[in-house]
Structures are given as C-alpha cells and as structure tokens.
Amino acid sequence: MVYNDPISPKLNGLVLIGGKSQRMGSPKEKIQWNGKEQRYYLIDLLQACCEAVYISCRAEQAIEMADSLELEQSYKLLPDNYPNIGPIGGIMTAFDLFPDQAWLVLACDLPLVDSAAIASLIQRRDPLKIATAFTSPQDTLPEPLFAIWEPESYPILKEQVAQNRLSPRKVLIRQQVALIDSFDARMLTNVNTIAEVNRVKAIIAEKSQGR
C-alpha cells in the first residue's frame, strides 16, 4: 500500500548500493539475508509504500546490472551524478531527478530493517522538517541512511556539497529534523565485515525462531 498524504510531497524510495564494500571484500548489496539479494529485497519492501523506487549506484554498477534488469522493469537504476563523495551524492542525484518530491533513503548495509520499521518511519514523518530519522541507540545521533529526506533539504545538501561537507549525518545534526527513537535497538545495525555478517545472521536466526 502506497501512503498518499495530500499535504505532503510524494514519497519515493532510494536504495543506496554505491559503496565499494572494501572492508567486506565483496558487494554488500548482493548478500542474501532474506532469500534474495539485499538490494532487491529492500526495493520490494519500499515498493509497498513509495511512489517509485530507485537503486542508487555507481556508473559501473549500472552498466553491470543493466542486462540482468531488462526483464524486471520495476527495478530502476539511478547512477550517481556526483561520484566519489559517498552517500550524499546518491541523495543529491535523487533530488536532481525529482526536486519537489521526498525520498525515503535506505542503505543496503542495514539487514535488520523490515516492513514494520519502514511503516513506523513513514507514519511518524514530519514534512515540515527537512527530514525524519531514527536516532542511533549507540550515540542518539540521527541515522541519515534510513530516513525520509524532504524537498527542503535539497538546497541545504547542495550548499554542503559545494563546501565539501559530505556527511549526511552532520547535515541532520545541524538542521531541524524529526527524530524517532528506535523500537528495536538492533534495527540500525550495519554490516561492513565478515564478522559482522556472522553476528547478524545469528540475530536473524534468533528472530526466525521467535526468540
């Protein structure tokens, strides 16, 4: 079900896979946590609640993926207009495409995000702020890569990039943001190493057994 709020900008989804997974040694977006590659699993989650969903990727990833996506028109690629500046470049590229619409940004290295977490974020969205984000249980700072970025954030992001300030989290720290406490402290666990993969697989196994 797509959430249609007549007073809020349309909400699109953006799955970030443009990192180079250097610490992991293999592409994080291709890990199969839930029976399919993570990039496609997250797209399927977002398609249930967003107008359109895009894969934010590097140009070379788009070339690599194009053939495999020919038969699946619902998977849309959005190569970075701002290469080599990290996830803020992917968010900026999304706003370049639709500057008057909002973006639910979701990084591929958050394997414990599920439909309930996405629904909670959308339900508590505040379109009058530049973004709505969960707070990290570790440091209470906003999590910028599982957040809704409103159109009003676009000029702020452009200004930050022009000043070579490339941290999306610092953008949210400095601005008026709707912050949400996570209902599950493990939800924002990100995975960058093989050791972290094994730890999260154990968590998923526990959840599947109802623990």
ROSE-4610 file (N, C-alpha, C; in Angstrom, 1 decimal, always signed):
// ROSE-4610
residu = [M/M/M/V/V/V/Y/Y/Y/N/N/N/D/D/D/P/P/P/I/I/I/S/S/S/P/P/P/K/K/K/L/L/L/N/N/N/G/G/G/L/L/L/V/V/V/L/L/L/I/I/I/G/G/G/G/G/G/K/K/K/S/S/S/Q/Q/Q/R/R/R/M/M/M/G/G/G/S/S/S/P/P/P/K/K/K/E/E/E/K/K/K/I/I/I/Q/Q/Q/W/W/W/N/N/N/G/G/G/K/K/K/E/E/E/Q/Q/Q/R/R/R/Y/Y/Y/Y/Y/Y/L/L/L/I/I/I/D/D/D/L/L/L/L/L/L/Q/Q/Q/A/A/A/C/C/C/C/C/C/E/E/E/A/A/A/V/V/V/Y/Y/Y/I/I/I/S/S/S/C/C/C/R/R/R/A/A/A/E/E/E/Q/Q/Q/A/A/A/I/I/I/E/E/E/M/M/M/A/A/A/D/D/D/S/S/S/L/L/L/E/E/E/L/L/L/E/E/E/Q/Q/Q/S/S/S/Y/Y/Y/K/K/K/L/L/L/L/L/L/P/P/P/D/D/D/N/N/N/Y/Y/Y/P/P/P/N/N/N/I/I/I/G/G/G/P/P/P/I/I/I/G/G/G/G/G/G/I/I/I/M/M/M/T/T/T/A/A/A/F/F/F/D/D/D/L/L/L/F/F/F/P/P/P/D/D/D/Q/Q/Q/A/A/A/W/W/W/L/L/L/V/V/V/L/L/L/A/A/A/C/C/C/D/D/D/L/L/L/P/P/P/L/L/L/V/V/V/D/D/D/S/S/S/A/A/A/A/A/A/I/I/I/A/A/A/S/S/S/L/L/L/I/I/I/Q/Q/Q/R/R/R/R/R/R/D/D/D/P/P/P/L/L/L/K/K/K/I/I/I/A/A/A/T/T/T/A/A/A/F/F/F/T/T/T/S/S/S/P/P/P/Q/Q/Q/D/D/D/T/T/T/L/L/L/P/P/P/E/E/E/P/P/P/L/L/L/F/F/F/A/A/A/I/I/I/W/W/W/E/E/E/P/P/P/E/E/E/S/S/S/Y/Y/Y/P/P/P/I/I/I/L/L/L/K/K/K/E/E/E/Q/Q/Q/V/V/V/A/A/A/Q/Q/Q/N/N/N/R/R/R/L/L/L/S/S/S/P/P/P/R/R/R/K/K/K/V/V/V/L/L/L/I/I/I/R/R/R/Q/Q/Q/Q/Q/Q/V/V/V/A/A/A/L/L/L/I/I/I/D/D/D/S/S/S/F/F/F/D/D/D/A/A/A/R/R/R/M/M/M/L/L/L/T/T/T/N/N/N/V/V/V/N/N/N/T/T/T/I/I/I/A/A/A/E/E/E/V/V/V/N/N/N/R/R/R/V/V/V/K/K/K/A/A/A/I/I/I/I/I/I/A/A/A/E/E/E/K/K/K/S/S/S/Q/Q/Q/G/G/G/R/R/R]
num = [1/1/1/2/2/2/3/3/3/4/4/4/5/5/5/6/6/6/7/7/7/8/8/8/9/9/9/10/10/10/11/11/11/12/12/12/13/13/13/14/14/14/15/15/15/16/16/16/17/17/17/18/18/18/19/19/19/20/20/20/21/21/21/22/22/22/23/23/23/24/24/24/25/25/25/26/26/26/27/27/27/28/28/28/29/29/29/30/30/30/31/31/31/32/32/32/33/33/33/34/34/34/35/35/35/36/36/36/37/37/37/38/38/38/39/39/39/40/40/40/41/41/41/42/42/42/43/43/43/44/44/44/45/45/45/46/46/46/47/47/47/48/48/48/49/49/49/50/50/50/51/51/51/52/52/52/53/53/53/54/54/54/55/55/55/56/56/56/57/57/57/58/58/58/59/59/59/60/60/60/61/61/61/62/62/62/63/63/63/64/64/64/65/65/65/66/66/66/67/67/67/68/68/68/69/69/69/70/70/70/71/71/71/72/72/72/73/73/73/74/74/74/75/75/75/76/76/76/77/77/77/78/78/78/79/79/79/80/80/80/81/81/81/82/82/82/83/83/83/84/84/84/85/85/85/86/86/86/87/87/87/88/88/88/89/89/89/90/90/90/91/91/91/92/92/92/93/93/93/94/94/94/95/95/95/96/96/96/97/97/97/98/98/98/99/99/99/100/100/100/101/101/101/102/102/102/103/103/103/104/104/104/105/105/105/106/106/106/107/107/107/108/108/108/109/109/109/110/110/110/111/111/111/112/112/112/113/113/113/114/114/114/115/115/115/116/116/116/117/117/117/118/118/118/119/119/119/120/120/120/121/121/121/122/122/122/123/123/123/124/124/124/125/125/125/126/126/126/127/127/127/128/128/128/129/129/129/130/130/130/131/131/131/132/132/132/133/133/133/134/134/134/135/135/135/136/136/136/137/137/137/138/138/138/139/139/139/140/140/140/141/141/141/142/142/142/143/143/143/144/144/144/145/145/145/146/146/146/147/147/147/148/148/148/149/149/149/150/150/150/151/151/151/152/152/152/153/153/153/154/154/154/155/155/155/156/156/156/157/157/157/158/158/158/159/159/159/160/160/160/161/161/161/162/162/162/163/163/163/164/164/164/165/165/165/166/166/166/167/167/167/168/168/168/169/169/169/170/170/170/171/171/171/172/172/172/173/173/173/174/174/174/175/175/175/176/176/176/177/177/177/178/178/178/179/179/179/180/180/180/181/181/181/182/182/182/183/183/183/184/184/184/185/185/185/186/186/186/187/187/187/188/188/188/189/189/189/190/190/190/191/191/191/192/192/192/193/193/193/194/194/194/195/195/195/196/196/196/197/197/197/198/198/198/199/199/199/200/200/200/201/201/201/202/202/202/203/203/203/204/204/204/205/205/205/206/206/206/207/207/207/208/208/208/209/209/209/210/210/210/211/211/211]
x = [+0.8/+0.0/+0.9/+0.7/+1.4/+0.7/+1.5/+1.0/+0.8/-0.4/-0.7/-1.3/-0.5/-0.9/-1.0/-2.2/-2.4/-1.6/-1.2/-0.5/+1.0/+1.5/+2.9/+3.4/+4.7/+5.2/+5.2/+5.1/+5.2/+6.4/+6.3/+7.5/+8.0/+9.2/+9.9/+10.9/+11.3/+12.3/+13.7/+14.7/+16.1/+16.9/+17.4/+18.2/+19.7/+20.5/+21.9/+22.8/+23.4/+24.3/+25.7/+25.9/+27.1/+28.4/+28.4/+29.7/+30.5/+31.8/+32.7/+33.0/+32.4/+32.5/+33.9/+34.8/+36.2/+36.5/+35.9/+36.1/+35.5/+34.4/+33.7/+34.5/+35.0/+35.7/+34.9/+33.6/+32.6/+31.4/+30.6/+29.5/+28.4/+28.2/+27.3/+25.8/+25.6/+24.2/+23.8/+24.8/+24.5/+24.3/+24.5/+24.3/+22.8/+22.5/+21.1/+20.8/+20.1/+19.7/+18.3/+17.5/+16.1/+15.6/+16.5/+16.2/+16.4/+16.9/+17.2/+18.3/+18.9/+20.0/+19.4/+20.2/+19.7/+19.1/+19.8/+19.3/+17.9/+17.6/+16.2/+15.2/+15.7/+14.8/+14.3/+15.3/+14.9/+14.0/+14.3/+13.4/+11.9/+11.8/+10.5/+9.8/+10.5/+9.9/+9.4/+10.2/+9.9/+8.8/+8.7/+7.7/+6.3/+6.2/+4.9/+4.4/+5.2/+4.8/+5.4/+6.0/+6.6/+6.0/+6.0/+5.5/+6.4/+7.7/+8.7/+9.9/+10.6/+11.8/+13.0/+14.1/+15.3/+16.5/+17.4/+18.7/+19.7/+20.3/+21.3/+22.7/+23.4/+24.6/+25.6/+26.8/+27.9/+27.7/+28.3/+28.0/+28.4/+29.5/+30.0/+29.0/+28.4/+27.4/+26.2/+25.8/+24.6/+24.8/+26.1/+26.4/+26.3/+26.9/+26.9/+25.5/+24.6/+23.3/+22.3/+22.6/+21.6/+21.0/+21.8/+21.4/+20.5/+20.9/+20.1/+18.7/+18.6/+17.3/+16.4/+16.8/+16.0/+14.6/+14.5/+13.2/+12.4/+13.0/+12.4/+12.3/+11.2/+11.1/+10.9/+10.5/+10.2/+11.5/+12.6/+13.9/+14.6/+14.6/+15.1/+16.4/+17.4/+18.7/+18.9/+19.6/+19.9/+21.4/+22.2/+23.7/+24.0/+25.0/+25.4/+25.8/+25.3/+25.7/+27.0/+27.2/+28.3/+29.2/+30.0/+30.8/+31.8/+32.1/+33.3/+33.1/+31.8/+31.6/+30.8/+30.5/+29.7/+28.2/+27.5/+26.0/+25.3/+26.0/+25.3/+25.2/+26.1/+26.0/+24.8/+24.5/+23.3/+22.0/+22.0/+20.8/+20.6/+21.7/+21.6/+21.2/+21.6/+21.2/+19.7/+19.2/+17.7/+17.0/+17.4/+16.8/+16.9/+18.1/+18.2/+17.1/+16.7/+15.6/+14.3/+13.9/+12.6/+12.8/+13.1/+13.5/+12.3/+11.1/+9.9/+9.3/+9.9/+9.4/+10.4/+9.8/+10.6/+11.2/+12.3/+13.0/+13.2/+12.7/+13.0/+14.3/+15.3/+16.7/+17.0/+17.5/+17.8/+19.0/+20.0/+21.3/+21.2/+22.0/+21.9/+22.6/+23.4/+24.1/+23.3/+22.0/+21.2/+20.2/+20.8/+20.0/+18.8/+18.7/+17.6/+16.4/+16.5/+15.4/+14.3/+13.0/+11.9/+10.8/+9.7/+8.5/+7.9/+8.0/+7.5/+8.3/+9.6/+10.4/+10.1/+10.0/+9.7/+8.3/+7.3/+6.0/+6.1/+6.9/+7.0/+7.6/+8.6/+9.2/+8.2/+7.5/+6.5/+5.4/+4.9/+3.8/+4.2/+5.4/+5.9/+6.6/+6.5/+7.0/+6.5/+7.4/+7.0/+7.5/+6.6/+7.0/+7.4/+7.2/+7.5/+9.0/+9.6/+11.1/+11.8/+13.1/+13.9/+14.0/+13.8/+14.0/+13.3/+13.0/+12.6/+13.5/+14.1/+15.1/+15.1/+15.5/+15.7/+16.9/+16.9/+18.2/+18.9/+20.2/+21.0/+21.0/+20.8/+20.8/+22.2/+23.2/+24.6/+24.9/+24.6/+25.0/+23.9/+22.7/+21.5/+21.5/+22.5/+22.5/+21.6/+21.2/+20.3/+21.0/+20.2/+20.7/+20.2/+21.1/+20.8/+20.5/+20.9/+20.7/+19.6/+18.7/+17.4/+16.5/+16.1/+15.5/+14.7/+13.7/+12.9/+13.5/+14.0/+14.5/+13.5/+13.1/+12.1/+12.7/+11.9/+12.5/+13.2/+12.8/+13.5/+15.0/+15.3/+16.7/+17.6/+17.0/+17.8/+18.8/+18.3/+19.3/+20.3/+19.9/+20.9/+22.0/+21.6/+22.6/+23.5/+22.9/+23.7/+24.8/+24.4/+25.3/+26.4/+26.0/+27.0/+28.1/+27.6/+28.5/+29.4/+28.9/+29.7/+30.8/+30.6/+31.6/+32.4/+32.2/+32.9/+32.6/+31.5/+31.0/+30.1/+30.6/+30.0/+29.3/+29.1/+28.5/+27.0/+26.2/+24.7/+24.3/+25.0/+24.6/+24.8/+25.9/+26.2/+25.2/+24.7/+23.6/+22.4/+22.0/+20.8/+21.1/+22.3/+22.6/+22.5/+22.8/+22.8/+21.4/+20.4/+19.2/+18.0/+16.8/+15.6/+15.1/+15.2/+14.9/+13.9/+12.9/+12.1/+12.8/+13.0/+13.8/+12.9/+13.2/+12.3/+13.2/+12.8/+13.5/+13.2/+14.3/+14.1/+13.4/+12.3/+11.6/+12.4/+13.5/+14.3/+15.8/+16.5/+17.9/+18.8/+18.4/+19.2/+18.9/+17.8/+17.4/+18.4/+19.1/+20.1/+21.5/+21.6/+22.9/+23.3/+24.5/+25.0/+26.2/+26.4/+27.3/+28.4/+29.6/+30.8/+31.9/+31.8/+32.9/+32.2/+33.0/+32.5/+32.1/+32.9/+32.5/+31.1/+30.8/+29.5/+28.4/+28.7/+27.8/+27.4/+28.3/+28.1/+27.2/+27.5/+26.8/+25.3/+25.1/+23.7/+23.0/+23.7/+23.0/+22.5/+23.2/+22.8/+21.5/+21.5/+20.3/+19.1/+19.3/+18.2/+17.7/+18.6/+18.2/+17.4/+17.8/+17.0/+15.6/+15.5/+14.2/+13.3/+13.9/+13.0/+12.5/+13.2/+12.8/+11.9/+11.6/+10.7/+11.3/+12.6/+13.3/+13.2]
y = [-1.2/+0.0/+1.2/+2.1/+3.4/+4.4/+5.1/+6.0/+7.4/+7.8/+9.0/+10.1/+11.0/+12.1/+13.4/+13.9/+15.1/+16.3/+16.4/+17.7/+17.5/+16.3/+16.0/+15.8/+16.1/+15.8/+14.2/+13.8/+12.4/+11.8/+10.5/+9.8/+8.8/+8.9/+7.9/+7.1/+6.0/+5.2/+5.2/+5.1/+5.1/+4.1/+3.1/+2.0/+2.3/+2.6/+3.0/+1.8/+1.5/+0.4/+0.9/+2.2/+2.7/+2.6/+2.1/+1.9/+0.8/+0.8/-0.2/-1.4/-1.5/-2.7/-3.1/-2.2/-2.5/-3.4/-3.1/-3.8/-5.2/-5.3/-6.6/-7.5/-6.9/-7.7/-8.3/-8.1/-8.5/-7.6/-7.4/-6.4/-6.7/-5.8/-6.0/-6.1/-5.4/-5.4/-6.7/-7.6/-9.0/-10.0/-9.7/-10.7/-11.1/-12.3/-12.8/-13.1/-12.1/-12.2/-12.9/-12.6/-13.0/-13.7/-14.5/-15.3/-14.7/-13.4/-12.8/-11.7/-11.2/-10.2/-9.0/-8.5/-7.4/-6.2/-5.8/-4.7/-4.9/-6.1/-6.4/-6.6/-7.1/-7.3/-5.9/-5.0/-3.6/-2.9/-3.1/-2.5/-3.0/-4.3/-4.9/-4.3/-4.1/-3.5/-2.1/-1.3/+0.1/+0.2/-0.7/-0.6/-0.7/-1.3/-1.4/-0.1/+0.9/+2.2/+3.4/+3.3/+4.5/+4.6/+5.8/+6.0/+5.3/+5.5/+4.8/+4.5/+3.5/+3.1/+3.0/+3.5/+3.5/+2.9/+2.3/+1.8/+2.9/+3.5/+4.5/+3.7/+3.9/+3.1/+3.9/+3.4/+3.9/+3.6/+4.4/+4.2/+2.8/+2.3/+1.0/-0.1/+0.1/-0.8/-0.8/+0.3/+0.4/-0.3/-0.2/-1.0/-2.5/-2.9/-4.3/-4.9/-4.1/-4.5/-4.4/-3.6/-3.3/-4.6/-5.5/-6.7/-7.5/-7.7/-8.5/-7.9/-6.6/-5.9/-5.7/-6.2/-5.9/-6.5/-7.7/-8.3/-7.9/-7.1/-6.6/-5.1/-4.6/-3.2/-2.4/-3.1/-2.3/-2.0/-2.5/-2.1/-1.1/+0.2/+1.3/+1.7/+2.0/+2.3/+3.9/+4.4/+5.8/+6.0/+6.1/+6.2/+7.6/+7.7/+8.9/+10.0/+11.2/+12.4/+13.0/+12.5/+13.1/+12.0/+11.4/+10.2/+10.5/+9.5/+9.5/+10.5/+10.8/+11.7/+11.0/+9.7/+8.9/+9.0/+8.6/+8.5/+9.9/+11.0/+12.3/+12.5/+11.9/+12.1/+11.3/+10.2/+9.4/+10.2/+10.8/+11.5/+12.8/+13.4/+14.6/+14.2/+13.1/+12.6/+12.4/+11.8/+11.6/+12.9/+13.9/+15.2/+15.9/+15.6/+16.2/+15.7/+14.4/+13.8/+14.3/+14.4/+14.8/+15.8/+17.1/+18.0/+18.4/+18.2/+18.5/+17.4/+16.2/+15.0/+14.6/+13.9/+13.4/+12.0/+11.7/+10.4/+9.7/+8.4/+7.5/+6.8/+7.2/+6.7/+5.5/+4.4/+3.2/+2.5/+2.5/+1.9/+0.3/-0.3/-1.7/-2.5/-1.8/-2.5/-2.5/-2.3/-2.4/-3.6/-4.8/-6.0/-6.3/-5.6/-5.9/-4.9/-4.0/-3.2/-4.1/-3.9/-4.7/-3.8/-4.4/-3.6/-2.8/-3.4/-2.7/-1.4/-1.5/-0.3/+0.8/+0.4/+1.3/+2.0/+1.2/+1.7/+2.7/+2.4/+3.3/+4.6/+4.6/+5.8/+6.7/+6.1/+6.8/+7.4/+6.6/+7.0/+8.2/+8.4/+9.5/+10.5/+10.5/+11.5/+12.9/+13.9/+15.3/+16.1/+16.3/+17.0/+18.5/+19.0/+20.4/+20.5/+19.4/+19.4/+18.9/+19.1/+18.7/+17.2/+16.5/+15.1/+14.5/+13.2/+12.4/+11.2/+11.0/+9.9/+9.3/+8.0/+7.4/+7.8/+7.8/+8.1/+6.8/+6.8/+5.6/+5.3/+4.1/+3.7/+3.8/+3.8/+3.9/+5.3/+6.3/+7.7/+8.7/+8.3/+9.1/+10.1/+9.9/+10.8/+10.3/+11.2/+10.7/+9.8/+8.8/+7.9/+8.4/+8.9/+9.6/+8.6/+7.4/+6.4/+5.4/+5.7/+5.1/+6.3/+7.1/+8.4/+8.9/+9.7/+10.4/+11.8/+12.2/+13.5/+14.3/+15.4/+16.2/+17.1/+17.7/+18.6/+19.8/+20.2/+21.4/+21.1/+19.8/+19.5/+19.7/+19.7/+19.7/+20.9/+22.2/+23.3/+23.2/+22.7/+22.5/+21.5/+20.4/+19.4/+20.0/+20.8/+21.4/+22.3/+23.1/+24.0/+23.3/+22.2/+21.4/+20.7/+20.2/+19.6/+20.7/+21.9/+22.9/+23.3/+23.1/+23.4/+22.2/+21.1/+19.9/+19.3/+19.5/+18.9/+17.8/+16.6/+15.4/+14.4/+14.8/+13.9/+14.2/+13.2/+13.4/+13.5/+12.8/+12.8/+14.3/+14.9/+16.2/+17.2/+17.0/+17.8/+17.8/+16.5/+16.4/+16.9/+16.8/+17.3/+18.8/+19.5/+20.9/+21.5/+20.7/+21.2/+20.8/+21.3/+20.9/+19.6/+18.5/+17.2/+16.6/+15.8/+15.0/+13.7/+13.5/+12.3/+11.3/+10.1/+9.0/+8.0/+7.6/+6.6/+5.2/+4.4/+3.1/+2.2/+1.4/+0.5/-0.8/-1.0/-2.2/-1.7/-1.8/-1.3/-1.9/-3.1/-3.8/-3.4/-2.7/-2.4/-1.7/-0.8/+0.1/-0.5/-1.8/-2.5/-2.5/-2.0/-2.1/-3.1/-3.6/-4.7/-4.3/-4.3/-3.9/-5.0/-6.0/-7.0/-8.4/-9.4/-10.8/-11.1/-10.6/-10.9/-10.3/-9.2/-8.5/-9.3/-9.9/-10.7/-11.9/-12.6/-13.7/-13.4/-12.2/-11.8/-11.5/-10.8/-10.5/-11.8/-12.7/-14.0/-14.7/-14.6/-15.2/-14.5/-13.2/-12.4/-12.8/-12.9/-13.2/-14.6/-15.5/-16.9/-16.9/-16.1/-16.0/-15.4/-14.4/-13.8/-14.8/-15.6/-16.6/-17.6/-17.9/-18.9/-18.3/-16.9/-16.3/-15.9/-15.8/-15.5/-14.0]
z = [+0.0/+0.0/+0.0/-1.0/-1.0/-0.1/+0.7/+1.6/+0.9/+0.7/+0.0/+1.0/+1.3/+2.2/+1.3/+1.1/+0.2/+0.6/+1.9/+2.3/+2.3/+2.0/+2.0/+0.5/+0.3/-1.1/-1.3/-2.5/-2.9/-2.3/-1.9/-1.3/-2.3/-2.6/-3.4/-2.5/-3.0/-2.3/-3.0/-2.2/-2.8/-2.0/-2.7/-2.0/-2.4/-1.4/-1.7/-1.8/-2.9/-3.0/-3.6/-3.6/-4.3/-3.6/-2.4/-1.7/-2.3/-2.0/-2.7/-1.8/-0.6/+0.2/+0.4/+0.7/+0.8/+2.0/+3.1/+4.3/+4.3/+3.5/+3.4/+2.4/+1.4/+0.4/-0.8/-0.6/-1.7/-1.5/-2.6/-2.6/-1.5/-0.6/+0.5/+0.0/-1.1/-1.7/-2.3/-2.4/-3.0/-2.0/-0.7/+0.4/+0.4/+0.6/+0.7/+2.1/+2.7/+4.1/+4.2/+3.2/+3.2/+2.0/+1.4/+0.3/-1.1/-1.1/-2.3/-2.0/-3.1/-2.8/-2.1/-1.2/-0.3/-1.1/-2.2/-3.0/-3.5/-3.9/-4.4/-3.3/-2.2/-1.0/-0.5/-0.4/+0.1/-0.9/-2.2/-3.2/-3.0/-2.9/-2.7/-1.5/-0.4/+0.8/+0.5/-0.2/-0.4/-1.4/-2.4/-3.4/-2.8/-1.6/-1.0/-0.4/-0.3/+0.4/-0.3/-1.4/-2.1/-3.5/-4.0/-5.4/-6.4/-6.3/-7.2/-6.4/-6.8/-6.0/-7.0/-6.6/-7.4/-6.7/-7.5/-6.9/-7.2/-6.2/-6.3/-6.4/-7.5/-7.7/-8.4/-8.5/-9.3/-10.8/-11.7/-13.1/-13.5/-13.0/-13.5/-12.9/-11.8/-11.3/-12.2/-12.7/-13.5/-14.8/-15.4/-16.6/-16.3/-15.2/-14.8/-14.6/-14.0/-13.7/-14.8/-15.8/-16.8/-17.5/-17.9/-18.6/-17.7/-16.4/-15.5/-15.2/-15.4/-15.0/-16.2/-17.4/-18.6/-18.5/-17.8/-17.7/-16.4/-15.6/-14.4/-14.4/-15.0/-15.3/-14.0/-12.9/-11.6/-10.9/-11.3/-10.7/-11.6/-11.0/-11.8/-11.2/-12.1/-11.7/-11.8/-10.8/-10.8/-10.5/-11.6/-11.4/-10.8/-10.0/-9.3/-10.3/-10.1/-10.8/-10.1/-8.8/-8.0/-7.5/-8.4/-8.0/-6.9/-6.1/-5.2/-4.0/-3.7/-2.5/-1.5/-1.7/-0.7/-0.9/+0.1/+0.0/-0.2/+0.2/-0.1/-1.6/-2.4/-3.8/-4.4/-3.8/-4.2/-3.9/-2.7/-2.3/-3.2/-3.4/-4.3/-5.7/-6.2/-7.6/-7.6/-6.5/-6.4/-6.5/-5.8/-5.8/-7.1/-7.8/-9.2/-10.1/-9.9/-10.7/-10.3/-9.1/-8.6/-7.4/-7.7/-6.6/-5.7/-6.2/-5.4/-4.7/-4.7/-4.0/-2.9/-2.0/-0.8/-1.2/-0.4/-0.7/+0.6/+0.7/+1.8/+1.4/+2.1/+1.8/+2.7/+2.0/+2.8/+2.3/+3.2/+2.8/+2.8/+1.9/+1.7/+2.8/+3.7/+4.8/+6.1/+6.0/+7.2/+7.1/+7.4/+7.1/+8.0/+9.1/+10.1/+9.9/+8.9/+8.6/+8.0/+8.4/+7.9/+7.6/+7.2/+6.8/+8.0/+9.2/+10.3/+10.6/+10.5/+10.7/+9.7/+8.4/+7.4/+7.6/+8.0/+8.3/+9.5/+10.5/+11.6/+11.2/+10.4/+9.9/+9.1/+8.2/+7.4/+8.2/+9.1/+10.0/+10.8/+11.2/+12.1/+11.3/+10.0/+9.1/+9.4/+9.4/+9.6/+8.4/+7.5/+6.2/+6.4/+7.6/+7.9/+8.3/+8.6/+8.9/+7.6/+7.6/+6.4/+6.3/+7.4/+7.3/+8.6/+8.5/+9.6/+9.7/+10.9/+11.0/+12.4/+12.4/+13.7/+14.4/+15.7/+16.4/+16.7/+16.6/+16.8/+18.3/+18.7/+20.1/+20.7/+19.9/+20.4/+20.8/+20.0/+20.3/+20.3/+20.1/+20.0/+18.8/+17.9/+16.7/+15.6/+14.7/+13.7/+12.7/+12.2/+11.2/+9.8/+9.0/+7.8/+6.7/+6.8/+5.7/+5.9/+6.8/+6.9/+7.4/+6.5/+6.8/+5.6/+5.9/+4.9/+4.7/+3.5/+3.2/+2.4/+3.0/+2.3/+1.3/+0.3/-0.7/-0.1/+1.1/+1.6/+2.0/+2.0/+2.3/+1.1/-0.1/-1.3/-1.4/-1.2/-1.3/-0.2/+1.0/+2.0/+1.7/+1.1/+0.6/-0.5/-1.4/-2.4/-1.8/-0.8/-0.2/+0.5/+1.2/+1.9/+0.9/-0.2/-1.1/-1.7/-2.0/-2.6/-1.6/-0.3/+0.7/+1.1/+0.3/+0.6/+2.0/+2.5/+3.7/+3.3/+3.4/+2.7/+3.7/+4.9/+5.9/+6.0/+5.5/+5.7/+7.1/+8.0/+9.4/+10.0/+9.6/+10.1/+9.6/+8.4/+7.9/+8.8/+9.2/+10.1/+11.5/+12.0/+13.3/+13.3/+12.2/+12.2/+11.9/+11.5/+11.0/+11.9/+11.6/+12.3/+11.7/+12.5/+12.0/+13.0/+12.4/+13.3/+13.6/+14.9/+15.4/+16.1/+15.8/+16.3/+17.0/+18.2/+18.9/+18.3/+18.1/+17.5/+18.5/+17.9/+18.8/+19.0/+18.2/+18.3/+18.2/+19.3/+19.3/+18.2/+17.8/+16.8/+15.3/+15.1/+13.8/+12.9/+13.5/+12.8/+12.7/+13.0/+12.9/+11.5/+11.2/+9.9/+9.8/+8.6/+8.4/+7.4/+7.8/+7.0/+6.9/+7.8/+7.8/+7.9/+7.6/+7.7/+9.1/+10.1/+11.5/+11.8/+11.3/+11.5/+10.8/+9.6/+8.8/+9.7/+10.3/+11.1/+12.3/+12.9/+14.1/+13.7/+12.6/+12.2/+11.7/+11.1/+10.7/+12.0/+13.1/+14.3/+14.8/+14.7/+15.2/+14.3/+13.0/+12.1/+12.4/+12.7/+13.1/+14.4/+15.3/+16.6/+16.4/+15.5/+15.2/+14.5/+13.6/+12.9/+13.8/+14.9/+15.9/+17.0/+16.8/+17.8/+19.1/+19.2/+20.5/+20.7]
